[in-house]
């Protein structure tokens, strides 16, 4: 372990243009204000895709004659958000977070507003599977990438606390969604969400800052291929790929599974909230442990435990209790790996390339998300 890792900071800091890999504040008002903004950013980006469009087919609320499998809509939305990683990450490395966050805010809110007036299937695809996910990606990646530049010794903890915003969003948003639909209709429900998310995005735009000054580099395919010269990066990306291929299957079909074992439609919908509430705990507490024993060790343990829950509870389960228990336990273990993933990339990367590298790894995971759930639904 190098001296910077042991001490967490060095003397004579230059907060405007610090040397990458040195002088990590590991706390303080500025660092945690970035964490607050990232928390809000994750709430409105991944928190949105984690709840309303998963398992609860919004398509049925807009029109009754769409025949496309809900899992394809859900998975495409998640895939499109995550697949933008290499490009958004590269833009982050070159230009910083400010312009990405501003553009992402406009696109995400615009997509929600357009969904509120959608009446055809292609319109919903354009608004909620392309426009809004693209905006969400521009908020998602700068948010957690900026957090990595402010923390080192407490990085896993910080990257557990801030992404728990997506868990909170995934817990609250579907409950409110189900309550509002019968009272004010689909259109106004989407508009209410658009205004709510816009307010949180203002907080993100005002607080999220990178500690490392952007350094424009050459464009082209070489910039995206360079991370693959590192064996550690290749192995980490492959691990994320195979993990995501299995993880998204039970998440996508959680509500359908609940209905299959006899839960009411309403209670089956609450499985998503149970999953996300549990995942919030799974993001924070293991992050603290990861800073003590190592992020890779904790991620391996989380993946192993998630596999055990799938084999022991989900596949053989046929009762109400098993469905609820699986949602709670799998939420805790599966999101532990998800929360620690940025810390894994940061551990093996130069901070000047953290955007490109983290985005590339998440692009790998998006391919797994795109293919895993449709295959699992066969």
TORMAR-749222 format. One line per 4 residues: number of its first residue (from 1); their letters; for each residue z, x, y of C-alpha. Coordinates in steps of 0.001 Angstrom, whole numbers, plus 500000, padded with zeros to 6 digits. Each point is the difference from the previous one (the first is absolute). Layout:
% TORMAR-749222
NUM	a	Z,X,Y | ...
This chain:
% TORMAR-749222
1	xxxx	500000,500000,500000 | 498989,501412,503384 | 502520,500355,502847 | 498504,497094,501916
5	xxxx	500600,497692,497061 | 503626,501075,499733 | 500789,499681,503677 | 497767,497046,500884
9	xxxx	499256,501479,503446 | 499530,503281,501871 | 500874,501240,503442 | 497796,499735,503083
13	xxxx	498118,496828,499042 | 496877,498873,501806 | 499845,496229,499506 | 496521,499679,501457
17	xxxx	498218,502416,497675 | 502369,501053,497220 | 498860,502262,497263 | 499199,497929,496927
21	xxxx	502681,500354,497377 | 502731,501098,502456 | 502539,498463,502363 | 500439,496631,498306
25	xxxx	502575,497952,501943 | 501012,498095,496828 | 501605,497347,502197 | 500773,499140,503590
29	xxxx	498806,497236,502320 | 496335,501068,500129 | 499682,500466,496256 | 501624,496695,499088
33	xxxx	498121,498111,502714 | 496839,501155,498227 | 501607,498707,496817 | 500629,496620,501663
37	xxxx	496390,499756,501133 | 498789,500978,496539 | 502313,497363,498495 | 498329,497346,502161
41	xxxx	496571,501433,499184 | 500638,499764,496261 | 501392,496469,500428 | 496764,498743,501549
45	xxxx	497566,502009,497861 | 501077,500430,496391 | 502677,497323,500397 | 497252,497477,500729
49	xxxx	497777,500993,497087 | 503067,500099,497733 | 500824,496336,500414 | 497770,497260,501314
53	xxxx	496811,500946,498195 | 501630,500998,496737 | 500377,497464,497244 | 500087,497066,502465
57	xxxx	496285,499240,500330 | 499392,499358,503665 | 496438,499207,498971 | 501214,496669,498580
61	xxxx	501573,499121,503320 | 496755,500440,501896 | 497588,498311,497619 | 500185,498587,496515
65	xxxx	496655,501108,498601 | 500267,503807,500043 | 499801,501182,496429 | 500571,503704,500397
69	xxxx	503041,501329,498146 | 502896,500441,502431 | 500769,503431,498593 | 496650,501305,501235
73	xxxx	500735,498842,503558 | 503505,501467,499930 | 498960,503296,498477 | 497005,500427,502305
77	xxxx	502282,499523,502990 | 502434,502651,498751 | 497158,502294,498953 | 498244,499764,503364
81	xxxx	503226,500737,501881 | 500802,503070,497912 | 496419,501236,499498 | 499678,500723,503719
85	xxxx	502566,502766,499536 | 497721,503070,500068 | 498190,498858,503145 | 503045,498715,501871
89	xxxx	501939,503060,498871 | 497306,502348,501272 | 499926,498188,503337 | 503785,500363,500167
93	xxxx	499800,503771,499438 | 497305,500376,502652 | 501093,497575,502714 | 503584,498921,499321
97	xxxx	501396,496482,499517 | 499580,498342,503407 | 496370,498798,499811 | 500296,499066,496330
101	xxxx	503064,497837,500618 | 498403,498242,502976 | 496755,499261,498140 | 501881,498974,496872
105	xxxx	502107,497551,501996 | 496920,498292,501422 | 498212,499777,496640 | 503015,498783,498027
109	xxxx	500922,497255,502474 | 496344,498999,500463 | 499616,499680,496215 | 503026,497701,499818
113	xxxx	498708,497833,502837 | 496569,499728,498383 | 501594,499055,496680 | 501698,497094,501773
117	xxxx	496600,498414,500705 | 498282,500997,496747 | 498520,497172,497954 | 497625,501875,497691
121	xxxx	500703,502618,497380 | 497911,502732,501658 | 501849,499448,503277 | 503326,500601,498313
125	xxxx	498619,503144,498346 | 498812,501326,503367 | 503297,499291,501747 | 502602,500767,497320
129	xxxx	498228,502356,497608 | 498182,502164,502566 | 501084,499637,503640 | 503752,499575,499569
133	xxxx	500374,502600,497198 | 498058,502550,502057 | 502373,499437,502903 | 502982,500152,497658
137	xxxx	498794,503366,498676 | 499800,501359,503551 | 503651,499032,500439 | 501227,500950,496530
141	xxxx	498937,503643,499771 | 500947,501208,503499 | 503400,498331,499573 | 501228,501892,496952
145	xxxx	498022,503163,500833 | 501861,500269,503307 | 503342,499613,498227 | 499242,503031,497801
149	xxxx	499627,502180,503107 | 503560,499233,501166 | 501926,500438,496743 | 500239,502655,497316
153	xxxx	503419,500142,498339 | 500330,496223,500420 | 496308,499247,499511 | 500278,497957,496795
157	xxxx	502818,497936,501522 | 498016,499388,503199 | 496904,499118,497981 | 502149,497602,498005
161	xxxx	501552,498271,502993 | 496854,499572,502091 | 497741,498560,497253 | 502754,497533,499152
165	xxxx	498475,498099,502897 | 497256,498973,497594 | 502660,498772,497575 | 501694,497969,502738
169	xxxx	496647,498568,501007 | 499167,499216,496404 | 503347,498208,499649 | 499996,497929,503189
173	xxxx	496324,499266,500610 | 499209,498053,496799 | 503107,497814,500398 | 499104,499134,503587
177	xxxx	496364,499545,498982 | 500869,497440,497319 | 502288,498158,502432 | 497503,499842,502855
181	xxxx	496904,498931,498079 | 501147,496390,499321 | 501287,499584,503563 | 497372,501499,502290
185	xxxx	497060,500667,497679 | 498200,503181,498980 | 498308,500693,503340 | 503125,499942,502143
189	xxxx	501979,501862,497359 | 497536,502882,500244 | 500191,499901,503810 | 503799,500137,499914
193	xxxx	499764,503044,497744 | 497447,501606,502317 | 502344,499697,503001 | 502977,501254,497969
197	xxxx	498139,503028,498686 | 498584,500751,503456 | 503528,500242,501418 | 501066,502447,497298
201	xxxx	496820,502014,500477 | 500885,500455,503665 | 503215,501717,498872 | 497979,502225,497670
205	xxxx	497567,500991,502750 | 502830,500864,502390 | 502130,502078,497629 | 497873,501682,497311
209	xxxx	499120,503564,501011 | 499072,503103,498031 | 502060,503152,500537 | 496957,502129,499170
213	xxxx	497225,500112,502598 | 496596,498907,498619 | 497599,502832,499254 | 496362,498874,499703
217	xxxx	498236,501595,497061 | 496528,499988,498546 | 498666,496749,498609 | 498046,499596,496790
221	xxxx	500573,499705,496305 | 501634,503441,499757 | 503042,498730,501882 | 500564,497361,497319
225	xxxx	499332,502329,497080 | 502302,502801,501168 | 503217,498340,498715 | 498561,500063,496473
229	xxxx	500118,503787,499980 | 503758,499583,499527 | 501018,499325,496391 | 503291,498482,501167
233	xxxx	498140,497487,502164 | 497569,499093,497209 | 502802,499375,497505 | 502026,497991,502520
237	xxxx	496963,497842,500814 | 499222,499400,496324 | 503605,498968,499394 | 499781,497534,502889
241	xxxx	496709,498644,498641 | 501294,499198,496527 | 503288,498679,501328 | 498243,497622,502413
245	xxxx	497629,498753,497316 | 502974,498741,498011 | 502313,499048,502865 | 497705,497537,501775
249	xxxx	499392,497880,496891 | 503451,498357,499818 | 500224,499821,503799 | 496679,498158,500286
253	xxxx	500775,497539,497214 | 503716,499560,500685 | 499731,496411,501247 | 497551,499049,497251
257	xxxx	502372,501521,497455 | 502898,497978,501412 | 498016,496777,499706 | 498982,500972,496461
261	xxxx	503621,500280,498835 | 500864,496612,501491 | 501217,500650,503540 | 499114,497410,502621
265	xxxx	497242,500907,502441 | 502582,500401,502747 | 502328,502208,497947 | 497093,502061,498687
269	xxxx	499030,500691,503607 | 503506,501293,500679 | 499485,502717,497368 | 498011,501891,502644
273	xxxx	502954,499850,502393 | 502389,501107,497249 | 497683,502893,499175 | 499730,501110,503623
277	xxxx	503722,499638,500723 | 500786,502179,496997 | 497332,502498,500989 | 501753,500530,503339
281	xxxx	503038,501325,498142 | 497708,502029,497767 | 498458,501701,503013 | 503188,501048,501784
285	xxxx	502618,501069,497461 | 497724,502152,497779 | 498670,501654,503165 | 503472,501328,500724
289	xxxx	500255,501288,496423 | 496531,501567,500213 | 501097,502138,502944 | 502771,501384,497786
293	xxxx	498317,500473,496612 | 496290,500071,500869 | 497318,497409,500754 | 497905,500824,496944
297	xxxx	502962,499566,497649 | 500877,496596,501438 | 496368,498813,499939 | 499667,500914,496316
301	xxxx	503210,498129,499207 | 498821,496951,501974 | 496644,499899,498200 | 501720,500269,496624
305	xxxx	502490,497225,500764 | 497210,497740,501328 | 498100,500449,496744 | 503098,499083,497995
309	xxxx	500486,496796,502020 | 496371,499000,499432 | 500213,500565,496247 | 503482,498538,499519
313	xxxx	500031,497047,502440 | 496552,499058,501223 | 497797,500100,496897 | 502433,498441,497496
317	xxxx	501734,497714,502525 | 499567,496225,499627 | 502898,498546,501976 | 501058,499296,503555
321	xxxx	502700,502648,499865 | 497622,502748,498876 | 497543,499203,502818 | 502693,500156,502682
325	xxxx	501613,503107,498507 | 496655,501757,499782 | 499132,499214,503634 | 503316,501470,501159
329	xxxx	500098,503077,497758 | 496317,500876,500239 | 500119,499626,503776 | 502766,502595,500157
333	xxxx	498354,502589,497738 | 496324,499611,500884 | 500443,500257,503752 | 502148,503089,499603
337	xxxx	496863,501877,498985 | 497952,498372,502763 | 502517,500949,502692 | 500347,503601,498845
341	xxxx	496231,500599,499675 | 499547,501153,503634 | 502853,502475,499513 | 498234,501391,496923
345	xxxx	496839,500672,501997 | 501927,501460,502941 | 501852,502341,497639 | 496743,501623,498818
349	xxxx	498010,499799,503267 | 499700,501574,503413 | 501031,497494,502676 | 496742,500671,501850
353	xxxx	498178,498339,497077 | 502605,497400,499032 | 497814,497095,501136 | 496958,501024,497971
357	xxxx	502005,500886,496908 | 502211,496911,499928 | 497010,497775,500709 | 497971,501611,497224
361	xxxx	502786,499502,497478 | 500387,496364,500991 | 496244,499532,499660 | 500383,501091,496373
365	xxxx	502736,497416,499610 | 497818,497310,501595 | 497312,500477,497356 | 502669,499443,497365
369	xxxx	501225,496885,501832 | 496433,498673,500198 | 499305,500431,496291 | 503387,499597,498332
373	xxxx	500826,496368,500824 | 496579,498475,499208 | 500022,501876,496687 | 503538,498804,499316
377	xx	498945,496421,500729 | 497308,499964,497322
